[in-house]
Amino acid sequence: MVTENGAAFDDGARREDGSVDDADRVAYLHEHIAAVERARASGADVRAYVAWTLLDNFEWAEGYRKKFGLVEVEPETLRRVPKASYDWFAQVVHAGGLIP
């Protein structure tokens, strides 16, 4: 089981609807899920992959400057806004773990 796999990014780019366009996170997840698929195809017993993390959160080393989540948490309102990585990851899950 691969757990808590993710990377921190600044998440500054925005889509037209105002949500985060985190192409760097999508690329990161794509590369790692593809590696898991290759490992499984080679016989590795990998039964699960869990992205780190659903929501942006406080990180000890970075505070709130770097983001890990698939969903942005707006600091002023605490409103949750799905990022591009959330939409992409949902496609992967719906495809049964296969990269679209």
Stockholm file with secondary structure:
# STOCKHOLM 1.0

chainA/1-100         MVTENGAAFDDGARREDGSVDDADRVAYLHEHIAAVERARASGADVRAYVAWTLLDNFEWAEGYRKKFGLVEVEPETLRRVPKASYDWFAQVVHAGGLIP
#=GR chainA/1-100 SS CEEEECCCBCCCCBCTTSSBCCHHHHHHHHHHHHHHHHHHHTTCCCCCEEESCSBCCCBTTTBTSSBCCSEEECTTTCCEEECHHHHHHHHHHHTTSCCC
#=GC SS_cons         CEEEECCCBCCCCBCTTSSBCCHHHHHHHHHHHHHHHHHHHTTCCCCCEEESCSBCCCBTTTBTSSBCCSEEECTTTCCEEECHHHHHHHHHHHTTSCCC
//
